[in-house]
């Protein structure tokens, strides 16, 4: 999956990303070289009464494996966002089947209206039976305002996320957390294997 928005794909979105209907929609989308969390530019979205700005990107076929957990995180900044009854700026992580239909999803959204500095949205999901591909949607479901997305990271959950490493969380957690992990071992169909435990 594309990690940032430093290269243009279509005129208004980063390389590897698609708009919700395949059209450019310059009234909703732009690559912004000024407001960015890192790299050369971020993806700006502007709320619209006519359309709901949303872009998506999918990993390679067979990128999802049943039973594995996938996590996505993206940095987001907002200005003048008025949600109303809508979700606001959101990250949605999906697992799709062979027909590109979502079989599972997890969503994270910015709950606060108005202006907010850069913050991380994180979503995690386990791949169910029939899951074959990881897909990410980024969108602005709001009555008004702008948001910027930058530095998307998607991987299997055992890897520490960039924001965890930057904050020192991984080192702190490793030195302070004690406990036991227990569970069942599942086969490829998601069924418990008799006598196998963790």
N, C-alpha and C positions, 0 to 999 in steps of 0.2 A: 504494500500500500504506500502511496506517496506520503512522506512525512511532513512536508512543509509546503509553502506556496511561493517558492523562490523562482520557479520557472513557469512561464505562461503555457497553458494548454490551449484552450479557447481564448478569445480576447479578454474575457472577464473572470476566468477561473484558472486555478493552478493546473499544471500538467498532471494528468492521471485522474482528474476529477470531471464529473459530468453534472450539468444542471438538471433539475427535476424533469424538464421536458426536452432537453437537448438544444434549446435556444440560448443566446447569449445573455439576454436581459440586463443591459447595462444600467437600467434604473434600480436594479437590486444587487448586482455583483460587481466587484472591482478588486484587483490586486493592489494593495496599499503599501508603497515603499516607505512611508513615514511612520504610520502606527503599526508597530510590529513587536513581537516578543523576542524574536531572534531571526537570524538569516537576513535575506534581502527584502522580503515583503510578507504581508499577511493577507488573508482572505477577508475582505469587508463585505458585509451584507446590510442592506437597508430594507426596513419593513415596507410592505406595499399592500394597498387595499385590493389590488387586482390579483396578485399571486402570493403564495407563501414561498419565500426564498429557501431553497434546499439544494445542496449538492451531495453527490455520493461518489464513492470509489469502492471497488471490489478487489480483493486479493486474487491470486491465481486460482484456477479450479483445483479442487481437492486440497485447499489450504486449511480446511477445518477437519479435525479428527474427533470422532465420537468420544465423549468422556473427558476431553481436555477442556481447560478453562482458558478463555481469551479475555484480555483486558485492553481497553482503549482509553487514552487520555489525550486531551487537547487543551491548550490555553485559550481563554476567551476574555475579551474586554467589551464593555458596553458603554453606550452613550445615549441618554434620552430614551431608554427603552420603556415603553408603556405596554404591559402585557394584556391588560383587560382580563378576559376569561381564558386566554391562551397560555401556552407553555413557556414562551420566551425563547432565548437562545438555547439550543439543545444539541447534544451529542447522542446519536443512537447507534449502538453496535448490534449487528444482526448476524445470524447464521442462516444461510440460505441452502436450499436443496439443489438438485440437478437442473431444475426449471427456473432457478433464480427467485423462488418464492421463499419469503422469510419463514423459518420454522421455529425461531426463537429470537428474542431481542431484549436488550437492556437499554434504558435511557437515563440520561442525567441532564438536568436543565438548571439555568441560573434562576433562582427564585426571586432575587431582588430586582426591583424596577429602578429606572433612572440610570445613573452613571456608576460604573464599578471598574476598578483597575483590574489588571490581569489576574485571573484565578484559574485553577485547574478543574475541568470536568472529567470525571472518571466513570466508566461503565465496565462491568465484567459479566461474562456469560459462559455457561457450560454448553458444549456442543451436544445436542441431542441426537438420537438415532436418525439417520437420513440427512444430517447436516454435512455439507460438502465445501462451503465457501464462507469466508469472512467478508462482511460488507459494512461500511461506515457511512452514516448520513450526518451531515452538519446542517442545521437550519435555524432560521429566525422566525418563530411563530409569535408575532406581536402586532399590536395595532400601530405602533410607531417606534422609531429609534433605529440605531445602528449597532452592529456588533462586529468584532474582529476575531477570527480564529487563526491559531498558529501552532506550529510544532506538534502535529499529531504523532502519537506513538502507539502502535498496536503490536501485541506479542502474547505468547502464552504467559499466564499469570506468574509462574515461578520466577520470572525475571523481575528485578526491581524496576520500578518506573523511574523515568528521569527526574520527576519532581521529588520522589523519595530519596534518591541519591543526592540531589542538590540540597535538600533540607537536612541531610544526615540521619533521616529516619531509619534507614536500613541498618546503619551502624548502631544506633541507639537501641533499636528493637532487638538486634542480635545479642546485645549485652544485657538486656533487662528482662526479656520474656522467657518464662519457663512453662512447660506444660507437656501434655501427651497428645499425640495424634492417634485417632482410632477411626476405623471405618470398615466398609466392605469393599471387596475387589469385584469389579463388574466386568462382564465379557463384552464383546463388540456390539451386542444387542442391548446393552444396558441392564442385563440380568445378573444378580449376584452369583458368584461362583461358589459352589458348595464347599464349606470348610476353609475358604480363603479369607483372611482378615488382615487388617493393618493394625 
